[in-house]
């Protein structure tokens, strides 16, 4: 459970129901200080409280556990944009302290990769087990190391393939691992060193072999790899253990989870693969996530007799005095805005709404909250502003925007934000949070 993400969701659901922290606390028999602590991300509700909390907020337990919105809430929030209320769309609160890094497209490529890996493993395992077997992916998700550690059993078959040197980990749940080893998990629940050694020799080494084979097959359609490139991908086995904490992973480092659902005879189990952020970055830099086709360029043409009617909306962290700030790569500009305060939706230099940043699939978005809407119109001609993103809406669509409206922006989660000077972009950077305040680290300056 990610404390900050769950806290953001509790805050959102509480304000959605127009409840104070004290009122919610009374409903679930805790103190308002406890609710405040959860919403700040300084702690998580006790497991025994979560079902009661979920009932009070009228969501499912999974939503509280994951900090994401269920389909029911997504459809409710998307009521002003019915076409966004499709089942495959996912809306969640955006955590600036830990932004999503890998896009939906990249995770889909990993899913496709492991569909092939699963098919190959079925053939490989057929000669080692006497039962029918199926292996297929059931999830691909991005999280942090500590979340992965908390999501698996306390004792598992864990093989480390140089994770802390930029590799990955293979985890096989204990009962399923015992079945693979043709043992009775009820009679022999403990995992011995001998079991780990046999599991590596017959199963996890074979899994890594097929992962590498499928990765190299994909690269064969994209580019030719050098021996150095292949060595960077094909990392050696490091160690095995029953407890992930023994690997001393950096708790808040990003990683990707690939979960495989396995059926051997009448037994269902799971194989989880934890890919380090460094390993995925290596694949990315080598072009693994490329399509192999040139980028399609699209330019919108407008009929001469029908002028464009769309109006520009921008979501801004704020506007600042133009004091000839030096913009240089690596510099951090700090704002006075706290990371938990709403952002401004600006239309024709006027703040028309405020809201909370969300992610709609892989694009940034804004959920309008309007708790304390400022009466603010910008008249300064010289200024700096930092924008989360923008969107084009028809004037009549802008008039229908209200609390709980969802606005999808033309920017993917994790992409750089623009620094605007006097209406023109002058730099791009990544949003950071320091001492609870927003800031931006400049990563690119635009030459005049």
N, C-alpha and C positions, 0 to 999 in steps of 0.2 A: 504494500500500500504506500503510495506516494503522499506524504503528509500535506505538502503544499497543494497538490492537485485536488486531493480530497477536501482540504479546507476551502479551496476556491469554490468547489461544487456545493458544499454545505452553505457557504455564504450566499451563493446564487439562489439556491432553492429556498433558503429562509426569507430572503428579500422578495423572492417571487410570491411568497405567501403572505407578505406584509407582516412578518413576525419580528419582534425584537429578539435580541439574544436571550433576554430574561424570559420572554414568553416561551421560546423554544426549550430553554433549560427546564422550565417548570413542567412542560409537557412530557419530558423524558426523565425527569427526576434527577437532574444533575445541576451543578452551579452554572451561572452565566459566565463565570471565569473559565470553566471548562470549554464552553462553546466558543468563547473568544480565543482560547488557546488553539482549538482545532482550526478555526478560520484563519488564524495567522500562520498556520502550518508548523506550529511548534510541537505538535503531537497529534496522535490519532485517537479516535474513539476506541474504547475497550471493545473486544469482540462481542461481549455480552450485550453491549449497548447498541451495536450496529443495527440489528433487526428492529429495535424500538425506534431508533432514529430514522431508519428508512420508512417505517410506517407513518411517523409524524410528518415527514417531508413528502410522502406519497410517491416514493420511488422504490425500485427494487434494491435488494441488498448489494447486488453486483455493482450498481451505479456508485454506491458509497465506497465500496472496496476499490474500484478502479479509478474513481474520480472522473468518470465520463458519463455522458447523458444517454439514457435508454432511448429506444426508437420512439416510445410514446412522448417523451419530452421533446425530442428532436422535431417530431411532427407538430407539436404545439407551438414551438418557437418559430417554425417555418411557415406559419399560417399565412403570412403576408406574401410569401413566395412559394406557392403551392408546388411548383416544379422542383423545389429543393427538398420536398418532404418524402423523397423516395427512400426505400428501405436500405439501399446501398450507401446512402450518404450518412456520414458520421460527424456529429458536432460535439466538440468538447471544449472546456475552458482552456485557454492557452496560458501556459506557465512560462513567463519570461525568464524565470530562474533556470529553466531547463527546457529550451525549445526543441521541438522535433527536428531531426536532422535529415532523415531519409524519407524520400517522397513515396507516395502510393505506387508510382510506377516502378521505383527501384525495389520496393518490397514485393511487388508482383513478379518481377524478374527472379527474385530469390525463391518465391513460391514455385514458379515454373521449373527452376533449377532442381528443387527438391522433389518435384513430381518425377523427374527423370532419375534422380538418385534413389528414390523409393522403389521404382520399377527395377532398377539394377540390383538393389539389395534383396528383393524378393527372390531373384534368380540365384544370387550368391548364397543366401541362407537356406535355400531348398535342400542343399546337400548336407547341411549340418543339423537340421531339425526335422522331425518326422511328421510334423503337422502342416496343414495348409497355412499360408502366411500372406498377409497384406500389409503394406507400409505406404502411407500417404500423408502429405502435410495437412495439418488442421489449423495452424496459426503461424503468422509471421508478424512480429510486433517489435517496436523499439522501446527500450526501457533503460534503467541504470543497473549497474552490477548488484547493488544491494536489493533491488526489487526482484531480480532473478533469483538471488540466493533465498529470499523469503518465499518464493513461489514453489520451491521444490521440497520434497521430503527431507527430513533432517539427516537421513542416511540413505545414500544412493550409490550406484556405480558411476563414478566420475572419472573421466579420462581427460587429462589436460594436454593439449597440443600447443604448447608455448603461448598460452593466453597472455601472460604479462609481457611477452615479447611481441605482441601483435597478432596472436593466433586465435584459437577457439577452444571451447570445452564441449565434450559430449557427456550428457547425463542420462542415465537409464534408470527408471524408477525401480525400487528394490524388488517388489514382487514379480514384475515382468522380467527383470534381469535374472531372477532365480529360475523362472520358467525357461528362459533361453538356455540356461546352463543345465536344464533337465533336473532341477532340484525342486523339492517341495518347500515353498516359502513358509508354510505353517510349521513344518517340522524343523526347518533350518533357516530361521529368520535373519540371523546375524550374517553380515558380509565379511568374509575372511580375505586376507591378502591373496591367498591362492585363487579365490573367486575373481578378484579384480584382475589378476594376471591372465586368467583364462579368458575373461571377458574382453580384455584388450587384444589378446592374440587372435581370437576367433571372430570378434564382432566389431569393436570400435576401430581397430586398424583397417578392417574391411570397409567400414563406413567412411573413414577418411580417404581411403583409396578411391572410392566411387565419387566422393565429393570432388576430389582433384580431377578425376577423369571427366566429370561433367563440366567443371569450370574450364578445363583446357579445350573441351569440345566447343564450348561457346566462343572462346577466344579464337579458335581456328576459323570462325566465320567473321571475325572482326579485325584481327591483326596477328602478326607473327611475334611471339614472345622470345625475348633473349634468355639465355641461361640464368642471368641474374634475376629476371622477372619471374621465372619459374621457381627459383629458390625462395623468392619473397612470398610466393603463394603456398608452396608445398613445405609447410613448417613441420619440424620433427615432434614426435611424442616427447613429453616432458616428465609427467608423473601421473599416478592414479591415487585416488583417495575416496573415502566415503562421505566426506564433509567438505562442501565448497569453501567454507571459511579457511580451510588449511592452505588454500592457494593465495591468500592475502591479496585479493583484488582491490583496486581502488574503488571505494563504495559508490561514488557518484559519477563514475565514468559511464558514458553512453555505450550501449551494446544492442545487438539485434538478437531476438529470440526466434528460432525456427523450431516449431513443435511438430513431431511426426507421430501420427496415431498408428499403432501396430496391433494386428490381430494374429495370434498364433493359436490355432485350434479354437478352443472356447475361451481363451484368455486375451483380454484387451490390456494394452499398456502403452506407455509413451516414451519416446526418445526425444530429448530436448537438446538443441544445439545453441550455444551462446557464442556469438561472433563478436569479437572486440571491435570497438570503433576504429582502431588502427588497421585491423584486417580489412574491414569494409572500405576504409579510405584507400588502402593499397589497391584493392580491386577497382575502385572508382578511378583512381589516377591512371591505371593501366587501360581504362576504357571498357571495363566489364559491363557497365550499365548503359553503354552507347547502343543506339539502334542499328548502327552500321549503315545508315542512310543520311544524306545531307539534311540539315534542318529545313523544314518547310517554312517559307516566309510568307506571311499574309499581310496584305495592306487593304484596308477598307476603302472602297470608293463610294462617293455620295452623289446621288442624282442632282444635277444642277437645279432642277425645278423643285427639289425637295431638300431644303437645307437641314442639316443635322439638328435634331431636337434634344438630344441627350445633354444633360447637365452634369458637371463634374462634382462629385462629393469626395472629400478627403478626410481621412482619419489621422489626427495629429496628436503628438505628445505635448505640443504647446508651441507658442511663438515667442521669440526672444529678441531682445534689443540687438540691433546691428551695431556692434562695437568693434568692427574690423577683427573678428576672431580669426586667428591663424588656423587654417585647416591643413593638417598634415597627417599622413598615414601613421597610425599608432596612437595618436592623441585621443584622450577620452574627454568628451564634453558632458558635464553633469547637469541634469535638470532639477528643478525644485519639486517636481511631481513625484509622489510616492508610487511604488509599483502596484499597490492595491487600489489606487484611485482611478476613476473612469477616464477614458480618453475622449477627445472632442471630435464630433462629426461636424465638419465645416462645409458650408454651402454659400458661395458668393461672399466670402470673408466674414460670415456670421456663424457662430456656434449654434446649430439648430437642435442638436441632441448630444447626449453623452452616453458612453457605453463601455462594455467589457469586451476585451479581445477574446475571440474564439477561433477554433480551426474547423473549417468545413471540408471534410476529406483532407486534402493537402493544402488548401488555400486559406489564407488569413481571412477573418471576418470580424464583424462587430455586432454584439447583441446590445440593443438600446436599453438602458436602464433608467435614465432621467430621474434620479432621486433628487438631485439639486442642480437643476439646469441653470448655468450662468447666463446672465443677460449680457452677452459679449459680442461686439462687432469690431473687427480689426480695421483700422483706418490707416495704420502706418504703411508707408510705401517702402521703407527700408527695414528689413527684419530677417531673422533666421527662423526656420521651422523644421521640425523633424516629423516625417510622415510615416505612419505604419503602412499605408497603402491608399488606393483610391478606387472609385467605381463610377460608372456612368449610369444615370437614371433619367427617365423622362420626368418632366416637371410634375405631372399628375401622380407619378409613383412616389416622388419625394413628399408630396402632401399627405400620402397615406401612411408614412412611417410613424410609428408610435412605440411605446414601451413594448419590449419583447420582440420587436422586428429584428430580423437577421439580415445583415448586409454582407454579401460576399465581395471581397476585394480582389483586385487583379495582381495579387502577390502570393507566392507560395510561402508556407510556414518555414522559417529559418533563413529566408532570403534577406539580403541587406535592405535596410531602410534608407530612404533618401533624405539628405539634408538640403533644404531649399533656401536660397538666398534671393530675396526680392522677386519671388515667383519662379526662379529657375533652379534646377538641380545643380549643385556644385560639388557634392560628395556623397558617398554611400558608406554605411557602416553597420555594425551589429549592435543591437540593443543589449545593454547589460544592466544589472542591478547591483548597486553598491550602497551599503548602509540604508537599505529600503528605498533609495531614490533611483529613478530611471537615469540612464545615461546612454551615450552612444560612443562606441570605439570606431574611429574612422579607419576604414579599410581601403578606400579608393577615393582619389580626388580627380575631379574632371578638369582637364586643362582648357583654359579659355582659348 
